[in-house]
Every structure is written in structure tokens, then in C-alpha cells.
Amino acid sequence: ANVREERAVAAHARGDLPTALAHLDHARGLFDQLGVFEAELVVNRCTVLLAAGLGRDALYEADAAVTTIEREHGSAARRAELVYSSALAATATADFGLAQDRSAEAVRLFRRQQRPWWAARAELALLLCRFGEDSDQAAGLLPAARRVTARLDTMDFARAIDAHLLTGRIALTAGRRDEAARHLRTAANARHRGQLRTRGVGWLAQATWAEAEQRWR
């Protein structure tokens, strides 16, 4: 079952989402036969579902898994990861109120567990849903966005690209064009390296800055 799950992670990394979901379904069937609840499998499945644009399915899976792990008094660390997955899924469905609640809870849990990498990712998700819900508060979000971006720059290249894109968008909305240009260009530098998803974020950053400069082509 674990090997099937790892094959799913590899398939997702190369952009083969149907194969990733097939491996995850197979792994889940094996875990079910063993009577084992594997929270990490749900986290991975939610990641693939979100990549496939199936936000509502991801939200249902994450919330069901949170209920299961609470009922079974399972790992607090895994519960925090499932709450974070739920926050991402809620953001993908544009349920920003729920997304804020879940991502704020995830931030608290990860900080309490002294897991700075996870806490930074959850804080980035919190900023994303706050910005998505009300872009007029961009100026107020900018200091926190800078801090999260600086932390992720030291911990995780791929997530830092996400953070630079978001901080660039926030700065642009707040009228800080010079700062927006720095962050968006940093993110755009990733469009020729890294995994498929990271390169996609890089191209989106490039397009965002081109739009800001009215370079429509």
C-alpha cells in the first residue's frame, strides 16, 4: 500500500493525474483491507484532486478524514495536516470564510507542534484566502506576506515561488509597483526549472506582471 502511494506521488510530480489517482485508489483499497486509516494518503489525494480542479471532492475527503482521525483519537500531527488540506480545498471552492477558519486553525496547530515549515505554508494559505475574500485590505496584508515569503525562501524553493507570486499580487493591488515587480520577477525566474507545478506558477507570475504593464501579447 505504501509503495502504491509513493507511485502516486511520483505520477503527480510528473503531471500524470489519472495515474496518480488510480494508484491512490489502489492504496486506499489495500489500507481498507488492513483496517488501517492512513491520513497521509488523504493529504496526498487532496493534493492531486486540487491539481485536477476537483476542489469540492478534496474538501469532502479532507473533512471526512478530520472527523475520522478525531473519532479515533489519532495523531495530532496528521490531524493538523488534514485541517491544512481542508483549508486549501475550501480556498479552491472560493469558500473564503471556511478557508480562513481552517487555515488559522492549522497555523495554531503547527506552531504549537513547533513545525515551522508547515506553519509557514498554512500562513501562506491564510493570506491567500484573506486576499481572495477582500483585496481592498491588500496594504494591511503586505507586511505578513513579506514575512512568510522571507521564511519560505530559507526553507522551500517551490513554496517560496508561491509566496513571491502572492506577495507580488498583494503589492500590486496595494499600489506598490516596484515591490510587486521584484516579487513577480523572482517567481517568474522559476518558469524554466523545477517541477511542472512550480514552472506553471512561474509562468503565471510572468503573465501577471505583463498584464500589470499592459503588455497584452
Salt bridges, closest charged atoms under 4 A:
ASP16 OD2 - ARG14 NH2 3.98
ASP25 OD1 - ARG45 NH1 2.80
GLU40 OE1 - ARG78 NH2 3.54
GLU61 OE1 - ARG28 NH2 2.65
GLU61 OE2 - ARG45 NE 2.71
ASP63 OD1 - ARG102 NH1 2.84
GLU70 OE2 - ARG79 NE 2.89
GLU81 OE1 - ARG78 NH1 2.81
GLU81 OE2 - ARG115 NH2 2.43
GLU105 OE2 - ARG79 NH2 2.82
GLU123 OE1 - ARG111 NH2 3.15
GLU123 OE1 - ARG151 NH2 2.51
ASP153 OD1 - HIS164 NE2 3.04
ASP162 OD2 - ARG159 NH1 3.66
ASP162 OD2 - ARG197 NH2 2.76
GLU179 OE2 - ARG146 NE 2.67
GLU179 OE1 - ARG176 NH2 3.81
GLU179 OE2 - HIS183 NE2 3.74
GLU213 OE1 - ARG215 NE 2.77
